């Protein structure tokens, strides 16, 4: 009977055949003894019956037991590409998860092993958010594969809010100490709040008149967006047009497809140049502080939060608010304005009393 399964020989060994959710499964019983093969089949049928009574309990096939975490991450990467979620950050974190867990059998990964991994990375000084991004994708891989995942805790990121931001004079000093290509790259980040990877992806074919259209596949949140080229951005783009021609030994060789490049090559990491420029400028800031600064500047200029989020590419209010940190100067202005108001009110009360 179909529901009873069967055993059959293949070479010297016995195999079993049975159905799960309407699909035939075949596994080797790893024995030459017919009685042991029958016993193995009965054990499998018990697992199938338990799954049929409670479908939330997945049935793990022999094939699933052989799958490694690397297999799961490869499948997740392919899924992200199909769904347009293959941002550079996602791909980087998938690569990290594959490197750290890839050799392990997926069904053998335990909660204790994941906790030990987190503990080691915290000891190494890695941020909670960075660890969470990797373990989050690890969990997604299990969900996509329809395999039971080990308990994967989420680390608290409440202390992950960075508080650095630039003033106008500070960023100008930093740019003055950067090579021209990196100075323009930095200025674009300062004015728009775009992420480093998004700016690096911009190509001349993305320019549409006096606007730049960031492609969905290059945006971290997976949504395309529009950047109008206003004011200083127009002058910046004019300089980039001149710098588009790549020369070797003074002779023009080609036109760069990228808006921001170094001798025709994509701009990737420039930590040393950035650190040197900041040191010469007498400040200590991260490049990512430009994004935080741009968001704060937009709100200070009276730009609505909805519009600011559309420009910076923030998807949620909670994430955007993490960037809107009030500075000491803002607090001083608030107290000064409040005390000025109270002083004026006091003068009015005294004047009325004299009357």
C-alpha positions in Angstrom: 0.0 0.0 0.0 1.2 3.5 -0.8 0.9 4.7 2.8 2.9 1.7 4.0 6.0 2.4 2.0 8.2 -0.3 0.7 11.8 -1.6 0.7 13.8 -2.5 -2.3 17.3 -3.5 -3.2 19.8 -1.4 -5.0 23.1 -3.2 -5.4 23.9 -4.9 -2.1 22.0 -2.5 0.2 18.4 -2.1 0.9 16.6 1.1 0.2 13.2 2.4 1.5 10.5 4.4 -0.3 7.6 6.3 1.3 5.5 9.4 0.7 5.5 12.8 2.6 3.0 15.5 1.6 2.2 13.6 -1.6 5.9 13.4 -2.6 7.9 10.2 -2.8 11.0 10.0 -0.7 13.8 7.5 -1.2 16.6 6.8 1.3 19.2 4.2 1.7 18.7 2.0 4.8 22.5 1.5 4.9 22.1 -2.2 5.5 22.2 -5.5 3.7 19.8 -7.0 6.2 16.2 -7.1 5.1 14.7 -7.1 8.6 16.8 -4.0 9.6 15.6 -2.3 6.4 12.0 -3.0 7.4 12.6 -1.6 10.9 14.2 1.5 9.5 11.1 2.0 7.2 8.7 1.7 10.2 10.7 4.3 12.1 10.5 6.7 9.1 6.7 6.1 8.8 6.3 7.1 12.5 8.0 10.4 11.7 5.8 10.9 8.7 2.7 10.1 10.8 3.8 12.7 13.4 4.2 15.3 10.7 0.8 14.5 9.3 -0.8 15.0 12.7 1.0 18.3 13.3 2.2 19.8 10.0 4.1 22.5 12.0 6.6 19.8 12.8 8.7 19.5 9.6 9.7 16.2 8.2 13.5 16.3 7.6 14.5 14.2 4.6 17.9 12.5 4.2 18.7 15.2 1.6 17.9 18.0 4.1 20.2 16.3 6.7 23.1 16.6 4.2 22.6 20.3 3.6 25.2 22.6 5.0 24.7 26.2 6.2 26.7 27.2 3.0 23.9 25.6 1.0 21.3 27.6 2.9 23.2 30.8 2.4 23.7 30.1 -1.4 19.9 29.6 -1.7 19.2 32.8 0.3 21.5 34.7 -2.0 19.7 33.4 -5.0 16.4 34.3 -3.4 17.5 37.8 -2.7 18.6 38.3 -6.3 15.2 37.2 -7.6 13.4 39.5 -5.1 15.6 42.5 -5.7 17.0 42.3 -2.1 20.6 41.6 -3.1 22.1 44.9 -1.7 25.8 45.1 -1.1 25.2 44.9 2.7 23.0 41.8 2.4 25.5 40.1 0.2 28.4 41.0 2.5 26.5 39.6 5.5 25.6 36.4 3.7 29.2 36.0 2.8 30.2 36.4 6.4 27.6 33.9 7.6 28.8 31.4 5.0 32.4 31.9 6.1 31.6 31.5 9.8 29.1 28.7 9.7 29.2 27.3 6.1 30.9 24.0 6.8 28.4 22.9 9.5 25.4 20.7 8.6 22.4 22.9 9.0 20.5 20.4 11.1 23.5 20.0 13.4 23.8 23.8 14.2 22.8 24.3 17.9 21.7 27.4 19.9 24.9 26.9 22.0 27.1 27.2 18.9 25.4 30.4 17.9 25.7 31.8 21.4 29.4 31.0 21.4 29.8 32.7 18.0 28.1 35.9 19.4 30.2 35.8 22.5 33.4 35.6 20.5 32.5 38.4 18.2 31.5 40.6 21.1 34.9 39.8 22.8 36.6 40.8 19.5 34.9 44.2 19.8 32.3 43.8 17.0 29.1 45.8 17.4 25.8 44.1 18.4 24.2 45.4 15.2 26.9 43.9 13.0 26.4 40.5 14.7 22.6 40.7 14.5 22.7 41.3 10.7 24.6 38.0 10.2 22.5 35.9 12.6 19.3 37.4 11.2 20.3 36.2 7.7 21.3 32.8 9.2 17.8 32.5 10.5 16.2 33.6 7.2 18.2 30.8 5.5 16.6 28.2 7.7 13.1 29.6 7.1 13.6 29.6 3.3 14.9 26.0 3.4 11.9 25.1 5.6 14.2 23.6 8.2 13.9 23.9 12.0 16.3 26.6 13.1 18.1 26.6 16.4 17.2 29.3 18.9 19.0 32.5 17.6 18.8 35.3 20.1 18.8 39.0 19.1 21.4 41.2 20.8 20.3 44.5 22.3 21.2 47.4 20.0 19.8 50.2 22.1 23.4 51.3 22.9 24.3 51.3 19.2 23.2 54.9 18.5 26.3 56.8 17.4 26.3 60.5 18.2 28.8 62.1 15.9 27.9 64.7 13.3 29.7 67.4 11.3 29.4 71.1 11.3 29.7 73.0 8.1 33.2 74.2 8.9 34.4 70.7 10.0 33.4 68.9 6.8 34.9 71.7 4.6 38.2 71.2 6.5 38.1 67.5 6.0 37.3 67.8 2.2 40.2 70.3 1.9 42.6 67.4 2.9 41.1 64.8 0.6 42.0 64.0 -3.0 39.5 65.7 -5.4 37.7 62.5 -6.3 37.1 61.7 -2.6 36.3 65.3 -1.8 33.5 65.2 -4.3 32.3 61.8 -3.0 32.3 63.2 0.5 30.4 66.4 -0.5 27.7 64.3 -2.2 27.2 62.4 1.0 27.1 65.6 3.1 24.5 67.2 0.9 22.2 64.1 0.3 22.7 61.8 3.2 23.1 58.8 0.8 25.0 55.7 2.0 28.6 55.2 0.9 27.8 52.0 -1.2 24.9 53.8 -2.9 27.0 56.8 -4.0 29.8 54.4 -5.2 27.2 52.6 -7.4 26.0 55.7 -9.3 26.7 55.7 -13.0 26.2 58.3 -15.7 23.4 56.3 -17.2 21.5 57.0 -13.9 21.5 60.7 -14.6 18.2 61.9 -16.0 18.4 65.5 -16.9 18.9 67.4 -13.7 18.2 64.4 -11.5 19.9 61.2 -10.5 17.8 58.0 -10.2 19.3 55.5 -7.7 18.4 52.0 -8.9 16.5 49.7 -6.6 19.2 47.0 -6.7 21.8 49.5 -5.5 19.7 50.9 -2.6 20.0 49.3 0.8 16.3 49.3 1.4 15.6 47.9 -2.1 13.6 51.0 -3.2 14.7 53.3 -6.1 14.7 57.0 -5.3 15.3 60.3 -7.0 18.0 62.9 -6.1 17.4 66.3 -7.8 20.6 68.1 -8.6 20.1 71.5 -6.9 22.6 74.2 -5.9 26.0 72.9 -5.0 25.1 69.5 -6.4 24.9 70.9 -9.9 28.4 72.4 -9.6 29.6 69.1 -8.2 28.2 67.2 -11.2 29.8 69.6 -13.6 33.2 68.8 -12.0 32.5 65.1 -12.3 31.7 65.5 -16.0 35.2 67.0 -16.5 36.7 64.2 -14.4 34.9 61.5 -16.4 37.7 61.3 -18.9 40.3 58.9 -17.6 43.9 59.6 -18.8 47.1 57.6 -18.8 50.3 59.5 -19.2 48.3 62.6 -20.1 46.4 61.0 -22.9 42.7 60.3 -22.8 41.9 56.6 -22.7 38.2 56.2 -22.0 35.1 57.7 -20.3 34.3 56.3 -16.9 30.8 54.8 -16.6 30.9 55.7 -12.9 30.2 59.2 -11.6 32.6 58.8 -8.7 35.8 56.9 -9.5 39.6 57.0 -8.9 41.4 56.8 -12.2 38.5 54.8 -13.7 38.3 52.3 -10.8 35.3 52.1 -8.4 35.7 53.9 -5.1 35.6 51.2 -2.4 37.4 51.7 0.9 39.4 54.8 1.7 39.8 54.5 5.4 43.4 55.6 5.5 42.8 58.7 3.3 39.7 59.5 5.5 41.6 59.1 8.8 44.5 61.3 7.5 42.1 64.0 6.4 40.3 64.0 9.7 43.5 64.1 11.6 44.8 67.1 9.6 41.4 68.8 10.2 41.7 68.2 13.9 38.5 66.2 14.3 37.6 62.5 14.8 34.5 61.5 12.8 33.3 58.5 10.8 32.2 58.8 7.2 28.8 57.5 8.2 28.4 60.6 10.4 27.8 62.5 7.1 24.5 60.6 6.7 23.5 61.5 10.3 24.5 65.1 9.7 22.6 65.4 6.5 19.4 64.1 8.1 19.8 66.6 11.0 20.5 69.5 8.6 17.4 68.7 6.6 15.1 68.9 9.6 16.9 72.0 10.9 16.3 73.6 7.5 12.5 73.0 7.9 12.4 70.0 5.5 9.5 67.6 6.5 10.5 64.2 7.9 8.7 62.4 5.0 10.7 64.3 2.4 14.0 63.9 4.3 13.4 60.2 4.6 12.7 60.0 0.8 16.0 61.7 0.1 18.1 59.7 2.6 16.5 56.4 1.9 15.2 55.6 5.4 12.3 53.2 5.4 11.1 53.5 9.0 10.5 56.4 11.4 12.4 54.6 14.2 15.6 54.3 12.1 15.4 57.9 10.9 14.9 59.2 14.5 18.2 57.4 15.5 20.0 59.9 13.2 18.2 63.0 14.5 20.4 63.6 17.6 20.2 66.9 19.3 23.6 68.6 19.7 24.9 70.7 22.6 24.5 73.7 20.4 20.9 72.9 19.8 20.3 72.5 23.5 22.0 75.8 24.3 19.9 77.6 21.6 16.7 76.1 23.1 17.6 77.2 26.6 18.7 80.6 25.4 15.5 81.1 23.5 13.4 79.9 26.4 15.1 82.2 28.9 14.7 85.1 26.5 11.0 84.3 26.3 10.7 84.1 30.1 12.7 87.4 30.5 10.3 89.1 28.1 7.3 87.7 29.9 8.7 88.9 33.2 9.2 92.4 31.9 5.7 92.5 30.7 4.4 91.4 34.1 6.5 94.1 35.9 5.3 96.8 33.4 1.7 95.9 34.0 2.2 95.9 37.8 3.6 99.5 37.6 0.5 100.6 35.8 
